[in-house]
Amino acid sequence: MEHSLEETALKAVNLALKFGASEAEAYIVSGVQTTIDVIKGRVNVARAGKATALGLRIAVGRRVAVGGGSIKREADVEALAERVVKIARVSAEDPWWHSLPERLGASPVSGVYDESVEYPDVEGLARGLLEANSLARRIDPKLEVVEADVSLSAWERVIANSFGGSVEEKATSASVCVNVKASEGGSEASFGDCRSSRSLKGLNLEALIEYSSERALRGLKSVEVETGRYNIVLMPRVAASIIAELIAPAVSANSVQRGRSPLAGKIGEQVLNPKLTIIDDGTVEGGAVTSSFDDEGVATRRKTVVEKGVLKSYLYDTYTAKREGRESTGNASRAGVASNVGPSPTNFMVEPGGVKLEEILNIDRGLVVHGVIGEWLSNPVRGYLNATIVNADYYEDGVFKGNVRSAVLAGDIYTILGDSLVAVSRDLDNVGGVYAPAIVLEKVSLAGK
């Protein structure tokens, strides 16, 4: 296409207005992706050429439609604009529709773009991944790196709407994943983990292998625990994953307004332990979800969601905010260019506590949980956690007894992160855009053998 992304976005808006839209918004993203993986010593490289996609949100009065797809020619933009306007014309009226954002904006951010991610040294990265297995074997000959990969993405996005103006931004992300297997005397145990960053410098393959190797080796000594109540330490990434599935959706204004949040109507109430404060901040330097603006062009900002356990705010996009006579909090998000907009967290951060991680890990009787699965099947509408522990160290009288690979942690998340919570560590780690410290729980029910 001959025009810049900004020119194309503005053209799409004007075409939609020409075809009869009363309001129009264009969202364009153009990017490249590179994946390098090593499986049993064999290197595979996949690099997708630059692809550009356009999403349109169109209003004809209170009839609203969203559509999108890839664009390669000017004709694609015109055809998409005409099609989405036609869909809007025959859509049902939305009684809660007010308008698109009346003012676009961008906050100053840093650490979101790394040129070496967009234009990577593929050979150098492949060599590093090929060294992964030898790094693990130096730790212990029983170890083998079954798979290692690096994924890189670089993109530019532009948003424009019919109230005037546009915003644009370039960004990158990078991740490294490994899967380490330990074998001894016919027994096997494995552990896989990933780390992500906005830059290549933020990735540490060696540290990831060391951690995954330790977890795999621990898994060789497997034990079962009886059903009962235990003291439990959720390591930072486990805590982040659980919070992402149960707390983050509950503070979305969309969930609240649809009656799908247990936190509806609880602003100003104590909903979590006083040791927990949660900040949502789209402007954190180098944050996983840091951006100058959200997915409808509203400037991102820092806001307190929970302060010392007290619910302070929900997260809004323009649609949910106008429904309550409020302003957007800069949390509009969309799953893809053809998806509708809804409020979601940016960098959703549990503030660290004052306890050192090594002090937290000095557990008398209980489990230190390093890995869970199935937490995504929990029920955020009821606030009910259901997660299967797949890697946890079990201690009795402060002595490591073995690795637990099959036990179920379940219960009301607001009790677990309320009365059951006794300490929060200084250390933060993240899963996607959710950051959390290690969390210590006391006398929590666990379903074992």
Backbone hydrogen bonds, N-H to C=O, Kabsch-Sander energy under -0.5 kcal/mol:
donor,donor_aa,acceptor,acceptor_aa,energy
8,T,4,S,-2.4
9,A,5,L,-2.5
10,L,6,E,-2.4
11,K,7,E,-2.2
12,A,8,T,-2.4
13,V,9,A,-2.0
14,N,10,L,-2.3
15,L,11,K,-2.6
16,A,12,A,-2.1
17,L,13,V,-2.1
18,K,14,N,-2.2
19,F,15,L,-2.1
20,G,17,L,-1.2
21,A,16,A,-2.5
22,S,59,A,-2.7
23,E,59,A,-1.9
25,E,57,R,-1.8
26,A,160,A,-3.1
27,Y,55,G,-2.9
28,I,158,V,-2.9
29,V,53,A,-2.1
30,S,156,E,-2.7
31,G,51,A,-2.0
32,V,154,A,-2.4
33,Q,48,A,-0.9
34,T,152,L,-2.5
35,T,46,A,-3.0
36,I,150,V,-2.8
37,D,44,N,-2.6
38,V,148,A,-3.3
39,I,42,R,-2.2
40,K,38,V,-0.5
40,K,146,V,-1.1
42,R,39,I,-1.5
43,V,41,G,-0.5
44,N,37,D,-2.8
46,A,35,T,-2.8
48,A,33,Q,-2.5
51,A,31,G,-2.0
53,A,29,V,-2.6
54,L,69,G,-2.8
55,G,27,Y,-3.0
56,L,67,G,-3.3
57,R,25,E,-2.2
58,I,56,L,-0.5
58,I,65,A,-3.0
59,A,23,E,-2.4
60,V,63,R,-3.0
61,G,59,A,-0.5
63,R,60,V,-1.7
64,V,62,R,-0.7
64,V,92,A,-0.6
65,A,58,I,-2.4
67,G,56,L,-2.1
69,G,54,L,-2.0
71,I,52,T,-2.4
76,D,73,R,-0.9
77,V,73,R,-0.9
78,E,74,E,-1.7
79,A,75,A,-2.5
80,L,76,D,-2.1
81,A,77,V,-2.4
82,E,78,E,-2.3
83,R,79,A,-2.1
84,V,80,L,-2.6
85,V,81,A,-1.9
86,K,82,E,-1.9
87,I,83,R,-2.0
88,A,84,V,-2.4
89,R,85,V,-2.1
90,V,86,K,-1.1
91,S,87,I,-0.5
91,S,88,A,-1.1
94,D,62,R,-2.7
97,W,94,D,-1.7
105,G,297,G,-2.6
107,S,292,S,-2.4
117,V,114,D,-1.8
118,E,114,D,-1.2
119,Y,115,E,-2.6
122,V,120,P,-1.4
125,L,121,D,-2.4
126,A,122,V,-2.5
127,R,123,E,-2.2
128,G,124,G,-1.9
129,L,125,L,-2.1
130,L,126,A,-2.2
131,E,127,R,-1.1
131,E,128,G,-0.5
132,A,129,L,-1.4
135,L,131,E,-2.1
136,A,132,A,-2.0
137,R,133,N,-2.4
138,R,134,S,-1.7
139,I,135,L,-0.9
139,I,136,A,-0.7
140,D,136,A,-1.9
143,L,140,D,-2.1
144,E,181,K,-2.1
146,V,144,E,-1.0
146,V,179,N,-2.1
147,E,179,N,-1.2
148,A,38,V,-1.9
149,D,177,C,-2.4
150,V,36,I,-3.0
151,S,175,S,-2.4
152,L,34,T,-3.2
153,S,173,S,-2.6
154,A,32,V,-2.2
155,W,171,A,-2.6
156,E,30,S,-2.5
157,R,169,E,-2.4
158,V,28,I,-2.5
159,I,167,V,-2.4
160,A,26,A,-2.1
161,N,165,G,-1.0
162,S,24,A,-2.0
164,G,161,N,-1.9
167,V,159,I,-2.2
169,E,157,R,-1.8
171,A,155,W,-2.6
172,T,112,V,-2.7
173,S,153,S,-2.3
174,A,197,S,-3.3
175,S,151,S,-2.2
176,V,195,R,-2.6
177,C,149,D,-2.5
178,V,193,D,-2.4
179,N,147,E,-2.3
180,V,191,F,-2.6
181,K,144,E,-3.4
182,A,189,A,-3.5
183,S,142,K,-2.0
184,E,187,S,-2.5
187,S,184,E,-2.3
189,A,182,A,-2.1
191,F,180,V,-2.3
193,D,178,V,-2.1
195,R,176,V,-2.3
197,S,174,A,-2.8
202,G,199,S,-0.6
203,L,200,L,-1.8
208,L,204,N,-1.9
209,I,205,L,-2.4
210,E,206,E,-2.3
211,Y,207,A,-2.2
212,S,208,L,-2.6
213,S,209,I,-2.7
214,E,210,E,-2.1
215,R,211,Y,-2.1
216,A,212,S,-2.2
217,L,213,S,-2.6
218,R,214,E,-2.3
219,G,215,R,-1.5
220,L,217,L,-1.4
221,K,218,R,-1.4
222,S,220,L,-1.0
223,V,403,N,-2.2
228,G,446,L,-2.2
230,Y,444,V,-2.4
231,N,365,R,-0.8
232,I,441,L,-2.2
233,V,367,L,-2.9
234,L,232,I,-0.6
234,L,439,I,-3.0
235,M,233,V,-0.7
235,M,369,V,-2.2
238,V,235,M,-0.8
239,A,235,M,-2.7
240,A,236,P,-2.6
241,S,237,R,-2.0
242,I,238,V,-2.2
243,I,239,A,-2.4
244,A,240,A,-2.3
245,E,241,S,-1.4
246,L,242,I,-1.7
247,I,243,I,-1.5
248,A,243,I,-2.4
251,V,247,I,-1.0
251,V,248,A,-0.8
252,S,249,P,-1.1
253,A,315,L,-2.6
256,V,252,S,-2.1
257,Q,253,A,-2.8
258,R,254,N,-1.5
259,G,256,V,-1.4
260,R,255,S,-3.3
264,A,261,S,-1.4
266,K,263,L,-1.8
268,G,311,L,-3.5
269,E,266,K,-2.4
271,V,269,E,-0.7
271,V,309,G,-2.9
272,L,309,G,-2.0
273,N,417,L,-2.7
276,L,273,N,-2.5
277,T,275,K,-0.6
278,I,306,V,-2.5
279,I,349,M,-3.1
280,D,303,K,-2.8
281,D,279,I,-0.5
281,D,347,N,-2.2
282,G,301,R,-1.1
284,V,281,D,-0.8
286,G,110,S,-2.4
287,G,284,V,-2.0
290,T,287,G,-1.2
291,S,282,G,-2.4
294,D,298,V,-2.8
295,D,332,A,-2.3
297,G,294,D,-1.8
300,T,292,S,-1.5
303,K,280,D,-2.3
305,V,278,I,-2.5
305,V,303,K,-0.5
306,V,278,I,-1.8
307,E,310,V,-2.8
308,K,306,V,-0.5
309,G,276,L,-2.5
310,V,307,E,-2.1
311,L,269,E,-2.5
312,K,305,V,-3.4
313,S,305,V,-1.4
315,L,251,V,-2.8
321,A,317,D,-1.9
322,K,318,T,-2.8
323,R,319,Y,-1.4
324,E,320,T,-0.7
324,E,321,A,-1.3
325,G,322,K,-0.9
326,R,321,A,-3.3
329,T,316,Y,-1.1
331,N,316,Y,-1.6
333,S,342,G,-2.3
339,S,336,G,-1.8
342,G,333,S,-2.3
344,S,331,N,-2.8
348,F,346,T,-1.0
348,F,433,G,-2.5
349,M,279,I,-3.6
349,M,347,N,-0.8
350,V,348,F,-0.5
350,V,435,Y,-2.6
351,E,277,T,-3.0
351,E,349,M,-0.6
353,G,425,S,-3.1
355,V,424,V,-1.3
359,E,356,K,-0.6
360,I,356,K,-1.7
361,L,357,L,-2.1
362,N,359,E,-0.8
363,I,361,L,-2.2
366,G,395,Y,-1.8
367,L,231,N,-2.1
368,V,393,D,-2.3
369,V,233,V,-3.2
369,V,367,L,-0.6
370,H,368,V,-0.5
370,H,391,N,-2.9
371,G,391,N,-1.6
373,I,388,T,-2.3
377,L,374,G,-2.1
378,S,375,E,-1.6
379,N,384,Y,-2.6
383,G,379,N,-1.6
384,Y,379,N,-2.4
385,L,383,G,-0.6
385,L,411,G,-3.1
387,A,409,L,-2.5
388,T,373,I,-2.9
389,I,387,A,-0.6
389,I,407,A,-3.4
390,V,371,G,-2.4
391,N,371,G,-1.5
392,A,404,V,-1.1
393,D,368,V,-2.2
394,Y,402,G,-2.8
395,Y,366,G,-2.8
396,E,399,V,-2.1
398,G,364,D,-3.1
399,V,396,E,-2.1
401,K,394,Y,-3.3
402,G,394,Y,-1.0
403,N,221,K,-3.9
404,V,392,A,-3.4
405,R,223,V,-0.5
405,R,403,N,-0.5
407,A,389,I,-0.8
408,V,447,A,-2.5
409,L,387,A,-3.0
409,L,407,A,-0.5
410,A,408,V,-0.6
410,A,445,S,-0.7
411,G,385,L,-1.9
413,I,383,G,-2.9
415,T,412,D,-1.0
416,I,412,D,-2.5
417,L,413,I,-2.7
418,G,415,T,-1.2
420,S,415,T,-2.3
421,L,418,G,-0.9
422,V,440,V,-2.9
423,A,440,V,-1.1
425,S,438,A,-2.4
426,R,355,V,-2.2
429,D,436,A,-2.0
431,V,434,V,-2.4
434,V,431,V,-2.0
435,Y,348,F,-2.6
435,Y,433,G,-0.6
436,A,429,D,-2.7
439,I,234,L,-2.2
440,V,423,A,-2.6
441,L,232,I,-3.7
441,L,439,I,-0.5
442,E,420,S,-2.7
444,V,230,Y,-3.0
446,L,228,G,-2.8
447,A,408,V,-2.7
448,G,446,L,-0.8
449,K,225,V,-2.5
